[in-house]
């Protein structure tokens, strides 16, 4: 009799489903619904953050434009009055290692390690003070350094920027990486990070430690003469604003 009933149900298109399979389907449907809600919530939050990031970028762009206008007006005013305009001293230096490991003195090797310049064509940002300036002078024949512009730092972060998370080199693919590590310092996006590095703000140390050292390529066209200083027509030493041209050739 049961065999006849089972055959009748199959003929009518009915199918018996075990109870554990039904529970699993319900559980999977509930999990999928929760995931959908969570994804929608994150999308809404991200949309709001994107608008905030745009406002921050516009604020910084306006600030840089005002500073440049003030600088130009100061130069013109000084010239009109027959004076010389002396700009403020740079607060940050961009340092690039241009020579290898051969014939390195122990003190020079240690300073390069402290600057995180362990390999050829590595680049780092350094806060300028009396101690770091003296260290730069010690290792001057092995490095090229100068004062980067905001555009140069921005290109470095976007094109060669990696984060240091748990002592690992992590690509900056999203602003969430920055917000998780530097959110407590008020740095939430790439624009905040670039602004902090360029202006040498109060949280420069945390922002600079968050950034992995930049790995650059050989410059297009090569170097002129590594054995002579930049002032003598060579490559090493302080280039001041001309470091931006060298770094652009190495990106």
C-alpha positions, 0 to 999 in steps of 0.5 A: 500500500505504501509503495502504491502511495509513493508511486502515486505521489511521484506521478502527481509531481510531488517529491519528499524532502528530508527534514534536515535538508529543509532546515539547511535550506532555511538556514542558507536563505537566512544567511543570504538575506543577512549578507545582502542587508550587510552589503547594502548597509556597507554600500550606503556607508561607502557612498556617504564616505565618498561624498565626504572624501570629495569635500576633503579633496576640494578643501585641500585643493582650495588651500593649496591654491590659496597658498600658491597665490599668497606666495606669488603675491609676496614675491611680486610685492617684494620685487616692487619694493626692491626687496628679496622674498625668502620662502620658508624653510622646507619641513620634509625631504624626499630621499632617494638612494642612488648607490649600492652597497659596495665599500660602505662605512659602518656609520654610513650603513647604519644611517641608511638602515635608519632611513629605511634605505636598504636597497638601490632606488628606494625612496622615503620621506624624512622630517627635517631637523638638526639631527636628520640634516646632519645624518643626511650630510653624512650619507650625501654621496650615496643619496639624492634628496630635495624638497618634494611638491604636493603633486610629487607626493601624491603621485608617489602614494598613488603609483608606488604607495604601499601600507605597512600593516602587521609588518607586512607590505599591503597595497592601498586598494581602498581608503578603508585600509587607511581609516583602520590604521590611521582613523584615530589620528583623523586621517581617513583617506588618501587625500588626508594622508598626502596632506599630512605628509606634505605639510608635515602635520602633527601626525607626520610620524604615524603617517610616515610609519604607516607608509612602506618605503617607495620602490622606484625604477631606474630613471629614464635616461639614466644618471649623469655622474654618481661620483659628483655632486649635483652642484658639480654637474653630478647626481648625489646631494641636495637637489632642492626642488629639482628632486621632483624631476628626478622622481618623475623619471623614476616612477 
